[in-house]
Amino acid sequence: MDEEDLGSVSGGRRILRFALPSMLSMLFISSYTIVDGLFVANWLGSDSLAALNLTVPAFNILGAVAFMFSAGGSAFVANLMGRGRREDAASAFSQMVLTVFLISLVVAAVALVFADGIVELLGADETLKPLALEYWNVLVPFIPIIMMQFLVMGFLIVLRKPHVALIASVSNGCLNMLLDWAFMDLLRWGMAGASLASGLGSTTALLIASTVVFSRRSELPLRICRIRSSVILPTCTNGASEMASNLSGAITTFLFNIMMMRYVGPDGVSAITVMMYVEFLSLAAILGYSSGVAPIMSYDHGADDKERMAGLFGFSLRFVMVLSLAVFLLVEVFADQIVGLFVSGNETATEMAVFGSRVYAVAFLFMGLNVYASSLFTSLSNGVLSAAISGVRSLLLLAPLIVILPMTFGVDAIWFAVPVTEVATFVLTMVALRRNASRYGYAHPYARFGKTM
């Protein structure tokens, strides 16, 4: 691809072709996360699966920080490139790399020193704590690698190398699965084996991505720099929605775990874990598509090409809606088979997870557009509105509902928290899209795909 590719991607087929590597990359990331759970559940048991899920909120927080810099930073840099300011773009990228690396070192040190207290805070009881610590203590040293991996994968798209992101993700997933089998089945290393496999997989992905992002021939060469607030603050503000989305995932997973431990015990955590895995995989394609096309929208916004912006927006709406419907139908029809992959030997967890999956699936009809809209406003450098959509989806509605519904109507009501939240957020999303259409021009009447609003 030449230097003008971000400014020439148009038409449904070319948009999909450009976004496909990012979509497949996200699917692989979700897949090997799920495979971790499959191997843990089938080789180590449901308690180990529950212990694994207890650590997820903490690692989601780290992902939240990295994704903030990845999404906000890639939009910031792509906008500078679209305006022809390539030297400024390279300097901004270097500052983001340095900032994330320093943060990751501090976080890893704190996580190791206070491991016992953190695991207890996450909800581990006497049964689950040893298993959670075994996983935690091996994976924590990989935190700098994991956070840097999240950061550079976003910039591969800006550099028009989405296929490299796909190669890195596939390599990560394949190695992770192979090492899961070797460490847990052959060598019997237990939870430590599962976490070591994840860490080595992330290391492989970072090494592959680095051959492009940190290459001497990169369009964003690393420079000796000082961290400047004029770069970092807009990046953080613009990426706040992605941070809010991942942070909310951490908080809601934590609340789900705590409420299930209170009302049901480890079986309840196992059931909610299955549903989390279904959501990971279901949203992967939409998240991948949204992140894949975001640099195109940022570039066109920087170039003030409203016709191309509207064409991309119109196609994206239709694509996300069709995909959301397909996911809903898939989960509704195959709920028993999906749940059976994880907890087939545990009748209590199985019944809860099957019932929950069919209720939860309704959320997918609305979730896709909410996620895409948040990504859209990030690509348009409106981090405040993007964060508002993510915030409503999580902290403002979902978190209180997770606590209130089971207290008021019984534990089964907890499964309705996500569908109710997504429907309410959908209303806000539609209002935001309509009110900002003329401001940004993504509803330009002469777009290739026609009127979209």
ZIDA-V147302 format. One record per residue. N is the residue number from 1. PSI is psi in radians with two decimals (999 if undefined). OMEGA is omega in whole degrees, 0 to 359 (NA if undefined). D_FIRST is the distance of its C-alpha to the first C-alpha in Angstrom with 2 decimals. Layout:
BEGIN
{{N PSI OMEGA D_FIRST} {N PSI OMEGA D_FIRST}}
END
This chain:
BEGIN
{{1 2.46 180 0.00} {2 -3.09 188 3.78} {3 -0.31 185 6.83} {4 0.09 188 7.99} {5 -0.71 179 6.17} {6 -0.48 180 9.23} {7 0.11 182 11.36} {8 0.05 179 10.49} {9 1.92 178 10.86} {10 2.88 184 14.38} {11 2.45 186 16.76} {12 -0.80 183 18.11} {13 -0.72 181 16.22} {14 -0.62 177 12.70} {15 -0.82 179 14.10} {16 -0.69 180 15.58} {17 -0.65 179 12.64} {18 -0.70 184 10.74} {19 -0.33 186 14.12} {20 -0.80 179 15.32} {21 -0.69 179 14.29} {22 -0.69 178 16.03} {23 -0.83 180 18.92} {24 -0.63 178 19.39} {25 -0.80 179 19.23} {26 -0.65 177 22.00} {27 -0.71 179 23.92} {28 -0.72 178 24.00} {29 -0.80 178 25.08} {30 -0.68 183 27.79} {31 -0.79 182 28.70} {32 -0.38 171 29.50} {33 -0.74 179 31.39} {34 -0.68 178 33.39} {35 -0.67 173 33.88} {36 -0.85 180 35.37} {37 -0.70 178 37.78} {38 -0.84 181 38.54} {39 -0.75 179 39.40} {40 -0.80 182 41.41} {41 -0.74 186 43.29} {42 -0.50 183 44.13} {43 -0.48 184 44.88} {44 -0.33 175 46.23} {45 2.95 185 47.61} {46 -0.53 177 47.40} {47 -0.69 178 48.68} {48 -0.66 177 45.78} {49 -0.74 178 43.36} {50 -0.73 179 45.13} {51 -0.70 177 45.01} {52 -0.77 182 41.27} {53 -0.48 178 40.80} {54 -0.52 180 43.08} {55 -0.25 185 40.63} {56 -0.78 182 37.64} {57 -0.69 181 38.45} {58 -0.77 180 38.40} {59 -0.45 174 35.00} {60 -0.59 178 33.72} {61 -0.73 177 34.85} {62 -0.74 177 32.72} {63 -0.59 179 29.72} {64 -0.78 179 30.61} {65 -0.80 181 30.40} {66 -0.73 180 27.09} {67 -0.54 176 25.51} {68 -0.81 179 26.96} {69 -0.60 180 25.07} {70 -0.89 182 21.85} {71 -0.89 180 21.92} {72 -0.68 181 23.68} {73 -0.72 180 21.80} {74 -0.65 177 18.26} {75 -0.73 179 19.47} {76 -0.83 182 21.20} {77 -0.73 179 18.32} {78 -0.64 178 15.79} {79 -0.73 177 18.60} {80 -0.71 179 19.10} {81 -0.69 178 15.51} {82 -0.45 178 15.87} {83 0.10 177 19.08} {84 0.20 183 17.69} {85 1.21 187 19.67} {86 -0.58 177 17.33} {87 -0.76 177 20.36} {88 -0.64 179 22.08} {89 -0.75 179 19.14} {90 -0.72 179 19.20} {91 -0.74 180 22.98} {92 -0.74 179 23.03} {93 -0.77 180 20.85} {94 -0.71 179 23.26} {95 -0.65 179 26.20} {96 -0.71 178 25.02} {97 -0.82 181 24.60} {98 -0.74 181 28.08} {99 -0.84 181 29.67} {100 -0.70 180 28.61} {101 -0.78 180 29.65} {102 -0.73 178 33.04} {103 -0.76 183 33.66} {104 -0.64 179 32.92} {105 -0.76 179 35.45} {106 -0.78 182 38.15} {107 -0.76 180 37.63} {108 -0.72 180 37.78} {109 -0.79 180 41.00} {110 -0.73 182 42.63} {111 -0.57 178 41.70} {112 -0.76 184 43.35} {113 -0.69 185 46.47} {114 0.54 186 47.20} {115 -0.84 183 46.05} {116 -0.83 181 49.42} {117 -0.67 180 49.78} {118 -0.78 181 46.25} {119 -0.69 176 46.65} {120 -0.71 179 50.03} {121 -0.57 180 48.62} {122 -0.11 173 46.00} {123 0.12 182 48.95} {124 2.32 174 49.67} {125 -2.95 183 53.29} {126 -0.51 180 55.30} {127 -0.75 187 53.80} {128 -0.37 186 50.13} {129 -0.83 179 50.13} {130 -0.65 180 50.26} {131 -0.75 180 47.41} {132 -0.70 179 45.25} {133 -0.66 179 46.04} {134 -0.73 178 45.19} {135 -0.78 186 41.67} {136 -0.87 188 41.33} {137 -0.42 178 42.48} {138 -0.63 185 40.03} {139 -0.50 184 36.88} {140 -0.74 179 37.60} {141 -0.31 179 36.82} {142 0.01 184 33.23} {143 -0.82 178 32.81} {144 -0.67 179 30.88} {145 -0.77 182 28.40} {146 -0.78 181 28.11} {147 -0.70 178 27.62} {148 -0.60 177 25.00} {149 -0.82 179 23.11} {150 -0.71 182 23.18} {151 -0.93 188 21.99} {152 -0.46 179 18.94} {153 -0.63 178 17.68} {154 -0.59 182 17.32} {155 -0.27 173 15.27} {156 -0.58 179 12.68} {157 -0.72 177 11.72} {158 -0.64 180 11.85} {159 0.15 177 9.52} {160 0.69 177 6.93} {161 0.87 182 8.30} {162 -0.45 180 10.78} {163 -0.51 177 11.20} {164 -0.66 176 12.73} {165 -0.68 178 15.03} {166 -0.80 179 16.06} {167 -0.76 180 16.86} {168 -0.75 181 18.80} {169 -0.73 179 20.67} {170 -0.76 179 21.56} {171 -0.76 177 22.80} {172 -0.90 183 24.72} {173 -0.78 182 26.29} {174 -0.78 179 27.25} {175 -0.72 179 28.76} {176 -0.82 181 30.51} {177 -0.73 179 32.09} {178 -0.78 180 33.13} {179 -0.57 174 34.67} {180 -0.85 180 36.34} {181 -0.80 182 38.10} {182 -0.81 186 39.01} {183 -0.69 185 40.21} {184 -0.66 184 41.98} {185 -0.88 184 43.26} {186 -0.87 186 43.86} {187 -0.22 178 44.63} {188 0.78 180 46.06} {189 -0.01 174 44.62} {190 -2.49 183 44.72} {191 -0.56 177 42.87} {192 -0.66 178 42.02} {193 -0.69 179 40.12} {194 -0.76 181 38.12} {195 -0.63 178 37.10} {196 -0.70 177 36.38} {197 -0.74 179 34.05} {198 -0.76 180 32.13} {199 -0.75 180 31.97} {200 -0.57 176 30.77} {201 -0.77 178 28.08} {202 -0.65 178 26.74} {203 -0.73 179 26.96} {204 -0.77 180 24.80} {205 -0.74 180 22.08} {206 -0.73 180 22.21} {207 -0.73 180 22.08} {208 -0.81 180 18.92} {209 -0.61 183 17.14} {210 -0.45 180 18.60} {211 -0.38 178 16.93} {212 -0.92 187 13.69} {213 -0.69 182 15.32} {214 0.31 178 18.13} {215 2.63 177 16.56} {216 -0.45 181 17.77} {217 0.09 180 14.32} {218 2.57 175 13.31} {219 -0.21 179 12.75} {220 1.13 183 15.80} {221 2.48 178 18.18} {222 2.46 181 21.51} {223 2.66 170 24.39} {224 2.20 188 28.14} {225 2.87 169 28.94} {226 2.47 179 31.65} {227 2.09 185 31.23} {228 2.39 180 31.73} {229 -0.46 181 32.94} {230 -0.29 177 31.04} {231 -0.85 187 27.80} {232 -0.72 182 29.17} {233 -0.83 176 31.44} {234 -0.62 178 28.93} {235 -0.82 180 26.54} {236 -0.72 179 29.46} {237 -0.78 182 30.67} {238 -0.59 179 27.37} {239 0.14 183 26.88} {240 -0.57 181 30.56} {241 -0.72 178 30.07} {242 -0.68 176 27.97} {243 -0.76 180 30.65} {244 -0.70 180 33.35} {245 -0.82 180 31.90} {246 -0.64 178 31.79} {247 -0.68 178 35.03} {248 -0.62 176 36.66} {249 -0.71 178 35.62} {250 -0.79 183 37.43} {251 -0.77 181 40.45} {252 -0.66 175 40.80} {253 -0.75 177 40.42} {254 -0.80 181 43.06} {255 -0.73 176 45.33} {256 -0.82 181 44.92} {257 -0.80 182 45.87} {258 -0.78 181 48.82} {259 -0.68 179 50.19} {260 -0.68 177 49.87} {261 -0.63 181 51.59} {262 -0.78 187 54.33} {263 -0.50 187 55.03} {264 -0.69 185 54.11} {265 -2.87 182 53.24} {266 -0.55 178 50.63} {267 -0.66 178 50.51} {268 -0.68 177 49.31} {269 -0.68 177 46.52} {270 -0.73 180 45.51} {271 -0.79 181 45.46} {272 -0.50 177 43.34} {273 -0.74 178 40.95} {274 -0.75 181 40.31} {275 -0.63 177 39.52} {276 -0.70 179 37.10} {277 -0.68 177 35.23} {278 -0.73 179 35.13} {279 -0.73 178 33.65} {280 -0.90 185 31.00} {281 -0.68 183 29.76} {282 -0.67 182 30.30} {283 -0.21 187 28.36} {284 -0.81 182 25.48} {285 -0.70 180 23.47} {286 -0.76 177 24.21} {287 -0.72 179 23.45} {288 -0.75 178 20.15} {289 -0.80 182 19.23} {290 -0.78 179 20.53} {291 -0.50 180 18.67} {292 -0.64 182 15.38} {293 -0.19 182 15.74} {294 -0.78 179 17.59} {295 -0.53 177 14.83} {296 -0.80 179 13.91} {297 -0.71 179 17.65} {298 -0.74 180 18.07} {299 -0.81 180 15.53} {300 -0.61 177 17.23} {301 -0.75 177 20.54} {302 -0.60 180 19.94} {303 -0.07 180 19.03} {304 0.71 179 22.10} {305 1.50 186 20.49} {306 -0.54 180 23.13} {307 -0.77 179 22.48} {308 -0.62 176 19.01} {309 -0.78 181 20.54} {310 -0.64 177 23.33} {311 -0.77 179 21.28} {312 -0.73 181 19.41} {313 -0.80 181 22.82} {314 -0.77 178 24.67} {315 -0.71 183 22.43} {316 -0.70 178 22.47} {317 -0.83 182 26.26} {318 -0.73 181 26.78} {319 -0.80 182 24.49} {320 -0.67 180 26.17} {321 -0.77 179 29.61} {322 -0.74 180 29.26} {323 -0.69 180 27.99} {324 -0.73 178 30.86} {325 -0.72 180 33.41} {326 -0.72 180 32.23} {327 -0.76 178 32.57} {328 -0.85 181 36.01} {329 -0.70 181 37.27} {330 -0.79 181 36.02} {331 -0.71 180 37.83} {332 -0.73 185 40.95} {333 -0.67 188 41.33} {334 0.47 182 40.52} {335 -0.78 182 41.90} {336 -0.77 182 44.55} {337 -0.69 180 42.20} {338 -0.83 180 39.68} {339 -0.66 181 42.51} {340 -0.42 179 44.16} {341 -0.48 188 41.29} {342 -0.74 190 42.25} {343 0.72 183 45.93} {344 -0.42 182 47.65} {345 0.10 183 50.58} {346 1.78 187 51.32} {347 -0.71 181 53.01} {348 -0.86 180 53.17} {349 -0.63 181 49.51} {350 -0.84 180 48.55} {351 -0.76 180 50.61} {352 -0.77 184 49.29} {353 -0.66 179 45.63} {354 -0.82 177 45.95} {355 -0.82 181 47.72} {356 -0.66 181 45.28} {357 -0.73 183 42.20} {358 -0.56 175 43.52} {359 -0.83 183 44.39} {360 -0.57 185 41.20} {361 -0.51 179 39.07} {362 -0.56 181 40.07} {363 -0.52 183 38.01} {364 -0.39 178 34.75} {365 -0.47 184 35.37} {366 -0.45 186 34.98} {367 -0.70 184 33.01} {368 -0.85 181 29.58} {369 -0.64 178 29.78} {370 -0.75 180 31.28} {371 -0.77 180 28.45} {372 -0.74 181 25.75} {373 -0.70 178 27.76} {374 -0.77 178 28.06} {375 -0.66 180 24.32} {376 -0.85 182 23.91} {377 -0.50 172 26.38} {378 -0.76 180 24.81} {379 -0.38 178 21.47} {380 0.20 178 23.74} {381 0.49 174 25.37} {382 1.28 183 28.61} {383 -0.49 182 29.37} {384 -0.84 180 33.05} {385 -0.68 177 32.78} {386 -0.76 179 30.25} {387 -0.56 179 32.69} {388 -0.76 178 35.56} {389 -0.81 179 34.14} {390 -0.67 181 33.51} {391 -0.72 178 36.92} {392 -0.66 180 38.78} {393 -0.30 190 37.15} {394 -1.48 190 38.44} {395 -0.70 187 40.98} {396 -0.59 182 42.79} {397 -0.93 189 43.40} {398 -0.84 183 42.38} {399 -0.86 178 44.01} {400 -0.66 181 47.42} {401 -0.63 179 47.37} {402 -0.60 181 46.83} {403 -0.77 189 50.04} {404 -0.77 186 52.10} {405 -0.91 180 51.64} {406 -0.52 178 52.99} {407 -0.56 185 55.77} {408 -0.75 189 56.84} {409 0.03 182 56.25} {410 2.89 189 55.94} {411 -0.53 180 53.15} {412 -0.44 182 51.70} {413 -0.29 182 50.89} {414 -0.46 181 48.22} {415 -0.32 180 45.81} {416 -0.14 184 46.03} {417 -0.79 183 44.71} {418 -0.84 178 41.00} {419 -0.75 180 41.43} {420 -0.73 180 43.65} {421 -0.78 183 41.22} {422 -0.62 177 38.19} {423 -0.79 179 40.26} {424 -0.71 179 41.41} {425 -0.60 179 37.92} {426 -0.72 178 36.69} {427 -0.81 178 39.25} {428 -0.73 181 38.07} {429 -0.78 181 34.41} {430 -0.69 178 35.27} {431 -0.78 181 37.32} {432 -0.72 180 34.59} {433 -0.74 181 31.97} {434 -0.75 185 34.45} {435 -0.43 183 35.74} {436 0.03 184 32.38} {437 -0.84 182 30.74} {438 -0.55 180 31.90} {439 -0.79 183 31.36} {440 -0.37 177 27.60} {441 0.22 180 27.08} {442 0.02 173 25.41} {443 0.54 179 28.21} {444 2.27 187 27.61} {445 -0.24 183 29.70} {446 0.40 179 27.39} {447 2.74 182 24.36} {448 -0.60 183 22.85} {449 0.13 177 24.45} {450 -3.01 183 27.75} {451 2.45 182 29.97} {452 -0.25 182 29.31} {453 999 NA 32.34}}
END
